[in-house]
Amino acid sequence: VLLVGSLTYDGLSDEEKNGGSFRTVYVVSGILLVPLSIALCVLIGWHIYLILHNNTTIEYYEGVRALWLQEKGGNIYKHPYDLGPYENLTSVRIED
């Protein structure tokens, strides 16, 4: 938001005072901002998927192998702790 706002600001008088262009810094910042934002969105999407399926990353990859082995044997595999998206989000384990 700050990057876009600063690009719309007419900084010609500031550039004349400072003798340099800040637009180059803004363009470089924007070029770095886009891929980092995409990477963070992909990671948050992946972790939301894992939460909805009640998995950790390791359990997910072990489940892929277990799914392959079950299908190879003609069976249907379901992760034992996956209760469904709503139940995965609302269930709370309380230990005594």
PyMOL commands that set and color helices and strands:
alter all, ss='L'
color gray80, all
select helices_A, chain A and resi 2-8+12-18+23-52+57-72+85-90
alter helices_A, ss='H'
color red, helices_A
deselect
rebuild
show_as cartoon
